Amino acid sequence: MDLNAIIELDLHGLSSEEAQYRIEKAVKDAGSGVYLIRCIHGFHRGTRIKDMIRREFGHGLEPKIKSIRGGANEGITELVLR
């Protein structure tokens, strides 16, 4: 088991609905060794995907997600898993 596993999702060019589907699938499929899902959405074309992530996955809405945090830059949002 790899306890340092990170899933990276490139969400560039997707609609909010497509991005939400991919994130939901990654969360569902994440094994016990995965502790982080890094969502790479970019920021030059607005914040619709970033806003959707916080709206749909924040505040305890998804039991497997412990917290949401910003990434290394504005175009990344990270989901910390339980």
Sequence and secondary structure as in RCSB ss.txt:
>XXXX:A:sequence
MDLNAIIELDLHGLSSEEAQYRIEKAVKDAGSGVYLIRCIHGFHRGTRIKDMIRREFGHGLEPKIKSIRGGANEG
ITELVLR
>XXXX:A:secstr
  TTEEEEEE TT  HHHHHHHHHHHHHH  TTEEEEEEE  STT SHHHHHHHHHHTTTTSTTEEEEEE SSTT
EEEEEE 
